[in-house]
Amino acid sequence: MTLIVLLLGLVVGVLVGLLGIGGGVVLVPALVYLLHMDQHLAQGTSLFILLPPVGLGALREYWKQGQVDLRAGILCALGILVGGYLGGLIAVPLASRQLKGLFGCFLMLAAYLLWRKPQPTNQRTASATEEPSRG
């Protein structure tokens, strides 16, 4: 079981850094289905697991590249702090089956929205990061 948990952490960490997803999107279902945790226990464990490494691991690389909006990050973090507390107050009394269903609905909605989202017309192109040709 220790090896499964370590590998799970590695996979989630790569996905967090690669895709910028909240690790809980991968971690919570994995804890429920691979380690047979109750939904409440999986969500609480996910919050504990993700608190330090998400803030330090992936952030370091984005910070080095100048890809962090400090003001937006601080303001959103304050909102998450309050919202997380309120969400916990709502989630803890729910039956595990209800919580699992709510989590699944959220994942399906997120997948649907990402799938149908049109491409922006003014995307940053790869040429912006390439060196100009000298000739």
HELIX and SHEET records of a PDB file:
HELIX    1   1 THR A    2  LEU A   19  1                                  18    
HELIX    2   2 GLY A   24  LEU A   34  1                                  11    
HELIX    3   3 GLN A   39  PRO A   53  1                                  15    
HELIX    4   4 VAL A   54  ALA A   58  3                                   5    
HELIX    5   5 LEU A   59  LYS A   64  1                                   6    
HELIX    6   6 LEU A   70  ALA A   91  1                                  22    
HELIX    7   7 SER A   96  ARG A  116  1                                  21    
HELIX    8   8 ALA A  126  ALA A  128  5                                   3    
END                                                                             
